[in-house]
Amino acid sequence: MSRVQNPNLDIFTTAFEQLGELVDELVFLGGCATGLLITDPAAPPIHITRDVDAIVQVMSLSNYHNLERRLRAQVLLMPLQAHAC
């Protein structure tokens, strides 16, 4: 899917670049990642999103705090919103 057809590519690329080496530990999902999976040129337009969703596996509380420290050092970590889990 081309950049013209994927309105979320710029925000995804920005997040990817800001996360640096941390991207190797993350799985991107949600609306922003959807356009990366669509290959059919006849597919309907992708909905625009304003965020990039990612998940990561941590096995302990200390690993969680270590990841948080690394995220804060790499990028501006936004506070969790009430609907986040």
N, C-alpha and C positions, 0 to 999 in steps of 0.2 A: 504494500500500500504506500503510495507516495506521500510526501510531506504535505502536499496540498489537500489530500484526502484525509489526512490524520491531523486534526487540529490540536491534539495533545502531545505531539512529538517534541515540541520545543520545551514544554514544562518537564517532560520525562527526561529529556537529554540534560537539562539543567540540574535536575535532582541527581541523575546518574553521575554527572561530573563532580558535583559538590560532595557526594558520598565517598568518592575516591575508592580505595581498596575495600571499603566496607561493602560494596555492592556484591562482592563474592560470597557474602554471608546472608544476603537478603533474597527473598523471592518477591517479585513485584506482581501485584494483582489489582483487580478493580478496573474502573473505567479507563484509567490512563494506560494500562497495559493491554487493553482489549485490541486496540488498533494494531499492535505488534503481531497479533495472532491471525488477523484476517488477511487472506491472500486473494480472495475473490474480488476482482475489480467491479463486479456487479452488486456487491454487498451494499446495503443502505449506509448512509452517512453515519459516522461515529459521533456520539454525543460528546460535547465539550465538558471537561472537568477542570477543577481548579486545584486538585490535590493529587499526590502520588501515594498510593497505598503499598505497603510492603510488610512482610512478616519475617520473623527470624526465630530460630529455635535457641532457647537458652535452657540449660539443664539445672541451674541452681540460682539462688538469689545473688550470690557473689558474681556469677557470670552475667546476670542481668545488670548489676551495677557497673560492671566492667564495660559492657556494651553501651550503657548510657554515658559513661565517661568518654568513651571513644567517639560516640555520636556528637556529644557536645564539643569535643575538641575539633571535629571535622566540619560540622555545619551548625547553623543556628537551629536548635531543637525547639519546636513550637510546643506550647503546653497542650496536654491532652484535652480534648473537648469532652463535654458531658456524655456524648453518645459513643465515644470511643471505648473499646474494650480490649 
